[in-house]
């Protein structure tokens, strides 16, 4: 008899699945989705994930066998660990696994070497030795004390040269209009995160949300909330603004590192956590616009793809790469020559041999960056705040369009996300749909150099935990250079700091 052991997520095509599996679609969402997983496994066995649209990570027990699966893009995390007495520990939260008496808590110091370059935990390994991530698009089978992992989905790019820009934009828009009603039930009420960018604006415009939620700062150089308010006003809807101060920001860091369960050097994660808490005060469900940048060519660096050419496979490991090997050799007390970020993506480049450079970059970011940074942040911080976030643009049907779209409709010399923006312009004015990408800007690069706010940063950088891992002279050199005016070094300082905050929580 099949038994559901673990499940987190949201299944979008539940109506069709309930009909096919003979289930009552009017059950509560929790009961309905639990039954879909069990009945779907009984019908399709290991092929179940291919029948699901949405966000999910789950485990079922079938006699003496355990089957665990994670969705195609990794929107929900899943971890596993084999104990010394050969038991499988698994779940969507690390804290549940490491609290088991069979878990041996040891730091995986190799991951620090990766983290200093990428600012997030990339690939299947974690900072806990022996604890693994089940990577996106994979399922795990545990039987007779043996573990086997199978990949059921991987991004594939097969350009279709037969369509025009208008036709691609029409397909994006019609597909999003089909997906959007599935993202929530009729009796649910959702709000929508809104920045000044096209992704969140497009989602908000095609949604039924009446209220949007934005973050802002007193420093107008970094404040997108005014643009968000303009968008909301134009659409005739409401906007709630959360003003973030430096004091709020730094006070939030330990909370974020604890609930993230692994260190994350993405400075926007702190802002996102504060935003989730503020939004959870007036709703329990919110839309967000993640996914389209990686699918449709949204990052400015993608415009360099052709110039990088085949050289990509020697250096491109994803959206961030802040510290080179020579610098890490000087900084780390224990540097290993064979622990290199590029090793994480060699198999991706092998499989994408012959594809155009932009498709290769997108593939790396979809498989490494999205899972390790973006989706982890969304899931962990929203869950901690008691807020559920659903991402309409992260959908296999949306990606299917991107996988067939030639790169010329994603990026050109002057614009990124060309077809996506053209689609968005169907419901947004051009000044919003074609607005230059700003990114999720955080004034941390200024705040962290200010002695009014950086006391804890300095204490961590030069404290006892730091001395275990880092050459203090090199730390001082980087920090002094940053405080002295080289703001480019802020990411290095922030990445060191976030690791040390996390380390002291879990190993201090």
C-alpha positions as CSV (number, residue, x, y, z in Angstrom):
1,X,0.0,0.0,0.0
2,X,1.4,3.4,-1.0
3,X,1.9,5.9,1.8
4,X,2.7,9.6,1.5
5,X,5.7,10.4,3.7
6,X,6.4,14.0,2.7
7,X,4.9,16.6,0.4
8,X,5.3,20.3,-0.2
9,X,4.1,22.3,-3.2
10,X,1.2,23.3,-5.3
11,X,-0.2,21.2,-8.2
12,X,-1.6,23.4,-10.9
13,X,-3.3,20.9,-13.2
14,X,-5.3,19.2,-10.3
15,X,-8.6,19.4,-12.1
16,X,-7.5,17.2,-15.0
17,X,-5.6,14.9,-12.6
18,X,-8.6,14.5,-10.3
19,X,-10.7,13.5,-13.3
20,X,-8.2,11.1,-14.7
21,X,-7.5,9.5,-11.3
22,X,-11.1,9.4,-10.2
23,X,-10.6,11.8,-7.3
24,X,-12.9,14.5,-5.8
25,X,-11.6,17.8,-6.9
26,X,-13.7,19.6,-4.3
27,X,-11.7,18.2,-1.4
28,X,-9.5,20.6,0.6
29,X,-6.4,21.5,-1.2
30,X,-4.2,19.5,1.2
31,X,-6.3,16.4,1.0
32,X,-6.7,16.7,-2.8
33,X,-3.0,17.0,-3.5
34,X,-2.1,14.3,-1.1
35,X,-4.5,12.0,-2.9
36,X,-3.1,13.0,-6.3
37,X,0.4,12.0,-5.2
38,X,-0.6,8.6,-3.9
39,X,-3.1,7.7,-6.7
40,X,-0.7,9.2,-9.3
41,X,2.1,7.0,-8.0
42,X,-0.1,3.9,-8.0
43,X,-1.0,4.6,-11.7
44,X,2.2,6.0,-13.2
45,X,4.9,4.8,-10.7
46,X,8.2,6.6,-11.4
47,X,6.6,8.6,-14.3
48,X,4.4,10.6,-11.9
49,X,6.4,13.9,-12.0
50,X,5.9,14.0,-15.8
51,X,2.2,14.3,-15.2
52,X,2.4,17.2,-12.8
53,X,2.5,20.9,-13.5
54,X,3.5,23.2,-10.6
55,X,5.9,23.2,-7.7
56,X,6.6,20.0,-5.7
57,X,8.9,17.8,-3.7
58,X,7.6,14.6,-2.2
59,X,8.3,11.1,-0.9
60,X,6.1,8.0,-0.9
61,X,6.6,4.6,0.6
62,X,5.6,1.6,-1.4
63,X,6.2,-1.6,0.6
64,X,9.9,-1.8,1.2
65,X,10.7,1.0,-1.3
66,X,10.9,4.8,-0.8
67,X,10.5,7.0,-3.8
68,X,11.4,10.8,-3.6
69,X,10.9,13.3,-6.4
70,X,11.6,17.0,-7.0
71,X,10.0,19.2,-9.6
72,X,11.6,20.0,-13.0
73,X,13.2,23.3,-12.0
74,X,13.7,22.8,-8.2
75,X,11.3,25.3,-6.8
76,X,11.0,23.1,-3.6
77,X,14.1,21.7,-2.0
78,X,14.7,18.0,-1.1
79,X,17.6,16.6,0.9
80,X,18.8,13.1,1.8
81,X,21.4,11.4,3.9
82,X,22.5,7.8,4.4
83,X,23.5,7.1,8.0
84,X,26.3,4.9,9.2
85,X,23.8,2.1,9.9
86,X,22.5,2.5,6.4
87,X,19.2,4.3,7.0
88,X,17.9,6.9,4.6
89,X,17.1,10.2,6.1
90,X,15.2,12.6,3.8
91,X,12.9,15.6,3.7
92,X,12.4,19.2,2.6
93,X,14.0,20.7,5.6
94,X,17.6,20.2,6.7
95,X,16.8,20.8,10.3
96,X,14.6,17.7,10.4
97,X,17.4,15.5,9.0
98,X,20.3,16.8,11.2
99,X,18.2,16.4,14.3
100,X,18.0,12.6,13.8
101,X,20.3,10.7,16.2
102,X,21.9,8.9,13.2
103,X,23.1,12.2,11.6
104,X,26.8,13.0,12.1
105,X,27.1,16.7,11.9
106,X,30.4,17.7,10.2
107,X,31.2,20.7,8.0
108,X,31.8,20.1,4.4
109,X,34.6,22.6,4.0
110,X,35.0,22.0,0.3
111,X,31.7,23.8,-0.2
112,X,33.2,27.0,1.3
113,X,35.6,27.1,-1.7
114,X,32.7,27.0,-4.1
115,X,30.6,29.4,-2.0
116,X,33.3,32.1,-2.1
117,X,33.0,32.2,-5.9
118,X,29.3,31.7,-6.5
119,X,27.8,33.1,-3.2
120,X,25.4,30.2,-2.9
121,X,25.4,26.4,-2.5
122,X,25.5,25.1,-6.0
123,X,25.2,21.4,-7.1
124,X,24.2,18.4,-5.1
125,X,26.5,18.8,-2.1
126,X,25.8,20.9,0.9
127,X,27.7,22.5,3.7
128,X,26.9,19.4,5.8
129,X,29.2,16.5,5.0
130,X,27.2,13.6,3.5
131,X,24.0,15.6,3.2
132,X,22.9,15.8,-0.5
133,X,20.4,17.8,-2.4
134,X,18.1,15.8,-4.8
135,X,18.7,18.0,-7.8
136,X,15.8,19.3,-10.0
137,X,14.2,17.0,-12.5
138,X,15.3,13.9,-10.6
139,X,13.8,11.1,-8.5
140,X,15.4,8.9,-5.9
141,X,14.6,5.2,-5.2
142,X,15.7,3.6,-1.9
143,X,15.3,-0.2,-1.8
144,X,17.1,-3.0,0.0
145,X,19.5,-0.5,1.5
146,X,20.6,0.9,-1.9
147,X,20.0,4.3,-3.4
148,X,19.5,5.1,-7.1
149,X,18.9,8.5,-8.6
150,X,17.3,8.9,-12.1
151,X,16.9,12.1,-14.1
152,X,13.5,12.4,-15.6
153,X,13.7,15.9,-17.0
154,X,16.5,18.2,-18.3
155,X,16.3,21.5,-20.2
156,X,16.7,21.0,-23.9
157,X,17.0,23.8,-26.5
158,X,15.8,23.0,-30.0
159,X,15.4,26.3,-32.0
160,X,12.4,26.6,-34.3
161,X,13.2,29.1,-37.0
162,X,9.7,29.2,-38.5
163,X,8.1,31.9,-36.2
164,X,8.2,35.6,-36.2
165,X,8.7,37.8,-33.1
166,X,4.9,38.6,-33.1
167,X,4.1,34.9,-33.1
168,X,6.5,34.1,-30.3
169,X,5.0,37.0,-28.2
170,X,1.5,35.7,-28.9
171,X,2.4,32.2,-27.8
172,X,4.0,33.5,-24.5
173,X,0.9,35.6,-23.8
174,X,-1.7,33.0,-24.6
175,X,0.2,30.4,-22.5
176,X,0.5,32.6,-19.5
177,X,-3.2,33.4,-19.7
178,X,-3.8,29.6,-19.7
179,X,-1.4,29.0,-16.7
180,X,-2.6,32.0,-14.6
181,X,-6.0,30.6,-13.5
182,X,-4.4,27.4,-12.4
183,X,-2.0,29.1,-10.0
184,X,-4.7,29.4,-7.4
185,X,-8.1,28.1,-6.4
186,X,-11.2,30.1,-6.9
187,X,-11.7,30.6,-3.1
188,X,-8.1,31.8,-2.6
189,X,-7.2,35.5,-2.5
190,X,-3.7,36.4,-3.6
191,X,-1.6,39.6,-3.7
192,X,1.4,40.1,-6.0
193,X,5.0,41.2,-5.4
194,X,5.8,44.1,-7.6
195,X,9.1,45.8,-8.4
196,X,9.9,48.2,-11.2
197,X,10.7,45.4,-13.6
198,X,8.7,43.8,-16.4
199,X,8.4,40.3,-14.9
200,X,6.5,41.2,-11.7
201,X,4.5,43.9,-13.6
202,X,3.4,41.4,-16.3
203,X,2.4,38.8,-13.7
204,X,0.4,41.5,-11.7
205,X,-1.3,42.8,-14.9
206,X,-2.6,39.4,-15.9
207,X,-3.5,38.3,-12.4
208,X,-6.6,38.8,-10.4
209,X,-4.6,40.4,-7.5
210,X,-6.0,43.7,-6.3
211,X,-3.0,44.5,-4.0
212,X,0.7,44.6,-4.9
213,X,3.6,44.6,-2.4
214,X,6.8,46.4,-2.8
215,X,10.0,47.3,-0.9
216,X,11.7,50.7,-0.8
217,X,14.5,52.7,0.7
218,X,15.0,56.3,1.7
219,X,17.9,56.5,-0.8
220,X,16.2,57.1,-4.2
221,X,19.2,55.8,-6.1
222,X,18.2,52.3,-5.0
223,X,14.4,52.7,-4.6
224,X,12.2,51.0,-7.2
225,X,9.1,51.3,-5.2
226,X,8.0,54.5,-6.9
227,X,8.0,52.7,-10.3
228,X,6.0,49.9,-8.7
229,X,3.5,52.4,-7.4
230,X,3.2,53.9,-10.9
231,X,2.5,50.5,-12.4
232,X,-0.2,49.7,-9.8
233,X,-1.8,53.1,-10.3
234,X,-1.9,52.6,-14.0
235,X,-3.6,49.2,-13.6
236,X,-6.1,50.7,-11.2
237,X,-4.9,48.6,-8.3
238,X,-3.4,49.1,-4.8
239,X,0.2,49.1,-3.7
240,X,1.7,48.4,-0.3
241,X,5.2,49.7,0.4
242,X,7.6,48.4,3.0
243,X,10.3,50.9,3.8
244,X,13.6,49.1,4.7
245,X,16.2,50.8,6.9
246,X,19.8,49.7,7.5
247,X,19.0,48.8,11.1
248,X,16.2,46.5,9.9
249,X,18.4,45.0,7.3
250,X,21.3,44.0,9.5
251,X,19.0,42.8,12.3
252,X,17.4,40.4,9.9
253,X,20.7,38.6,8.8
254,X,20.9,35.9,11.6
255,X,17.2,35.1,11.1
256,X,17.7,34.6,7.3
257,X,20.8,32.4,7.7
258,X,19.0,30.2,10.3
259,X,15.9,29.6,8.2
260,X,17.8,29.4,4.9
261,X,19.6,26.4,6.6
262,X,22.6,27.0,4.4
263,X,24.5,30.3,3.8
264,X,23.3,32.5,1.0
265,X,25.4,35.5,-0.1
266,X,22.6,37.0,-2.2
267,X,22.0,40.4,-0.5
268,X,18.5,40.6,-1.8
269,X,17.6,37.6,0.4
270,X,17.5,39.8,3.4
271,X,15.2,42.3,1.7
272,X,13.0,39.4,0.5
273,X,12.7,38.1,4.0
274,X,11.5,41.4,5.4
275,X,9.1,41.7,2.4
276,X,7.6,38.3,3.1
277,X,7.0,39.1,6.8
278,X,5.4,42.4,5.9
279,X,3.2,40.8,3.2
280,X,2.2,38.0,5.5
281,X,0.5,40.5,7.8
282,X,-2.3,41.0,5.3
283,X,-2.3,37.8,3.0
284,X,-1.1,34.2,3.1
285,X,-0.7,33.9,-0.7
286,X,1.4,36.0,-3.1
287,X,2.4,35.8,-6.8
288,X,6.0,36.4,-7.8
289,X,7.8,36.7,-11.2
290,X,10.8,34.4,-11.0
291,X,11.9,32.3,-13.9
292,X,11.6,34.5,-17.0
293,X,15.1,35.9,-16.9
294,X,16.8,32.5,-17.2
295,X,14.2,31.2,-19.7
296,X,14.0,34.2,-22.0
297,X,17.4,35.9,-21.8
298,X,16.8,38.5,-19.1
299,X,20.3,39.2,-17.8
300,X,22.5,42.0,-19.3
301,X,25.5,39.6,-19.4
302,X,23.6,37.5,-21.9
303,X,24.2,40.1,-24.5
304,X,27.9,39.1,-24.4
305,X,27.1,35.4,-25.2
306,X,28.3,35.5,-28.8
307,X,31.5,37.2,-27.8
308,X,32.2,34.5,-25.2
309,X,31.5,31.8,-27.8
310,X,33.1,28.4,-27.1
311,X,35.2,30.0,-24.3
312,X,32.2,29.8,-22.0
313,X,33.0,26.3,-20.9
314,X,36.2,27.5,-19.4
315,X,34.7,30.1,-17.0
316,X,30.9,30.5,-17.0
317,X,29.5,28.8,-14.0
318,X,26.4,30.9,-13.6
319,X,25.1,34.3,-12.8
320,X,27.7,35.1,-10.1
321,X,31.4,34.5,-9.9
322,X,32.9,37.0,-7.5
323,X,36.2,35.5,-6.5
324,X,38.9,33.9,-8.6
325,X,41.1,31.0,-7.6
326,X,44.2,33.0,-7.0
327,X,42.4,35.2,-4.5
328,X,40.9,32.2,-2.8
329,X,44.3,30.6,-2.4
330,X,45.5,33.6,-0.5
331,X,42.3,33.8,1.6
332,X,41.6,30.2,2.6
333,X,43.6,28.4,5.2
334,X,42.8,25.1,3.5
335,X,42.7,25.5,-0.3
336,X,42.2,22.5,-2.5
337,X,43.4,22.7,-6.1
338,X,40.8,20.2,-7.4
339,X,37.7,21.9,-5.9
340,X,36.7,24.2,-8.7
341,X,33.3,25.8,-9.5
342,X,33.7,24.9,-13.2
343,X,33.5,21.2,-12.3
344,X,29.8,21.7,-11.4
345,X,28.9,22.5,-15.0
346,X,31.1,20.3,-17.1
347,X,28.4,17.8,-17.8
348,X,26.1,20.6,-18.9
349,X,28.6,21.9,-21.4
350,X,29.1,18.3,-22.6
351,X,25.4,17.9,-23.2
352,X,24.9,21.3,-24.9
353,X,27.8,20.9,-27.3
354,X,26.8,22.5,-30.6
355,X,24.2,24.8,-29.1
356,X,24.5,28.6,-29.5
357,X,26.3,30.4,-26.6
358,X,23.2,32.0,-25.1
359,X,21.4,28.7,-24.8
360,X,24.4,27.3,-23.0
361,X,24.4,30.2,-20.5
362,X,20.7,29.9,-19.9
363,X,21.0,26.1,-19.4
364,X,23.7,26.6,-16.7
365,X,21.6,29.3,-14.9
366,X,18.5,27.2,-15.1
367,X,20.2,24.2,-13.6
368,X,22.6,25.8,-11.1
369,X,21.7,29.4,-10.2
370,X,17.9,29.1,-10.1
371,X,17.9,26.1,-7.9
372,X,20.8,27.1,-5.7
373,X,19.9,30.8,-5.1
374,X,16.6,32.1,-6.5
375,X,14.2,29.3,-5.7
376,X,15.9,28.5,-2.4
377,X,15.4,32.1,-1.3
378,X,11.8,32.2,-2.3
379,X,10.9,28.9,-0.6
380,X,12.8,29.3,2.6
381,X,12.0,32.9,3.4
382,X,8.3,32.7,2.4
383,X,7.8,29.5,4.4
384,X,9.5,31.0,7.5
385,X,7.2,34.0,7.3
386,X,4.0,31.9,6.9
387,X,3.5,33.1,3.3
388,X,3.0,30.9,0.3
389,X,4.5,32.1,-3.0
390,X,3.5,30.9,-6.4
391,X,5.5,31.7,-9.5
392,X,3.4,31.6,-12.7
393,X,6.3,32.1,-15.0
394,X,8.1,29.0,-13.6
395,X,6.1,26.4,-15.5
396,X,7.1,23.7,-18.0
397,X,4.7,25.1,-20.6
398,X,6.4,28.5,-20.3
399,X,9.8,27.0,-20.6
400,X,8.7,24.9,-23.6
401,X,8.3,28.2,-25.5
402,X,11.7,29.4,-24.4
403,X,13.3,26.0,-25.3
404,X,12.1,26.4,-28.9
405,X,12.7,30.2,-29.3
406,X,15.9,31.2,-31.3
407,X,18.2,33.3,-29.3
408,X,17.7,36.4,-31.6
409,X,14.2,36.7,-30.1
410,X,15.6,36.7,-26.5
411,X,18.6,39.1,-26.8
412,X,19.8,41.6,-29.3
413,X,22.4,44.4,-29.2
414,X,20.1,46.8,-27.4
415,X,17.5,44.7,-25.5
416,X,17.1,41.6,-23.4
417,X,13.9,39.4,-23.2
418,X,12.8,40.8,-26.5
419,X,9.9,38.4,-27.2
420,X,8.9,38.3,-23.5
421,X,8.7,42.1,-23.3
422,X,6.8,42.2,-26.6
423,X,4.2,39.8,-25.0
424,X,4.1,41.9,-21.8
425,X,3.4,45.0,-23.9
426,X,0.0,43.5,-24.7
427,X,-1.1,44.5,-21.2
428,X,1.5,47.1,-20.1
429,X,2.6,50.4,-21.7
430,X,5.9,50.2,-23.5
431,X,7.7,52.3,-20.9
432,X,7.1,49.5,-18.4
433,X,7.4,46.5,-20.8
434,X,10.6,47.7,-22.3
435,X,12.2,49.3,-19.2
436,X,15.9,48.6,-18.7
437,X,16.5,45.8,-16.3
438,X,17.5,47.2,-12.9
439,X,17.8,44.0,-10.9
440,X,16.9,43.7,-7.2
441,X,19.1,46.6,-6.0
442,X,20.1,46.7,-2.3
443,X,22.1,49.6,-0.8
444,X,24.2,47.2,1.2
445,X,27.3,48.2,-0.7
446,X,27.0,51.6,1.0
447,X,25.6,50.5,4.4
448,X,28.2,47.9,5.1
449,X,31.0,50.5,4.9
450,X,29.3,52.7,7.5
451,X,30.5,52.3,11.0
452,X,27.0,52.9,12.3
453,X,25.8,49.6,10.9
454,X,28.8,47.3,10.3
455,X,29.8,46.4,13.9
456,X,28.6,42.8,13.6
457,X,30.3,42.5,10.2
458,X,33.6,43.5,11.6
459,X,33.3,41.3,14.6
460,X,32.5,38.3,12.4
461,X,35.3,39.0,9.9
462,X,37.9,39.2,12.6
463,X,36.5,36.8,15.2
464,X,37.4,33.3,16.2
465,X,35.3,31.5,13.6
466,X,36.9,33.5,10.8
467,X,40.4,32.6,12.0
468,X,39.6,28.9,11.5
469,X,39.0,29.4,7.8
470,X,40.5,32.6,6.6
471,X,43.9,34.3,6.4
472,X,43.2,37.4,8.6
473,X,45.7,39.6,6.7
474,X,43.9,38.9,3.5
475,X,40.5,39.5,5.1
476,X,41.8,42.8,6.4
477,X,43.2,43.7,3.0
478,X,39.8,43.1,1.3
479,X,37.9,44.9,4.0
480,X,40.1,47.9,4.1
481,X,40.0,48.2,0.4
482,X,36.2,48.1,0.5
483,X,35.9,50.6,3.3
484,X,38.5,52.8,1.6
485,X,36.2,53.3,-1.4
486,X,36.4,50.2,-3.6
487,X,32.7,49.3,-3.5
488,X,33.3,46.5,-5.9
489,X,34.5,44.4,-3.0
490,X,31.2,44.6,-1.1
491,X,30.1,41.2,-2.5
492,X,33.3,39.5,-1.2
493,X,32.8,41.0,2.3
494,X,29.1,40.1,2.3
495,X,29.8,36.5,1.2
496,X,32.4,36.0,4.0
497,X,30.1,37.6,6.5
498,X,27.0,35.5,5.6
499,X,29.0,32.3,5.8
500,X,30.3,33.2,9.3
501,X,26.9,34.1,10.6
502,X,25.5,30.8,9.3
503,X,28.5,28.9,10.7
504,X,28.1,30.3,14.2
505,X,24.4,29.4,14.2
506,X,24.9,25.8,13.1
507,X,28.4,24.9,14.3
508,X,29.4,27.6,16.8
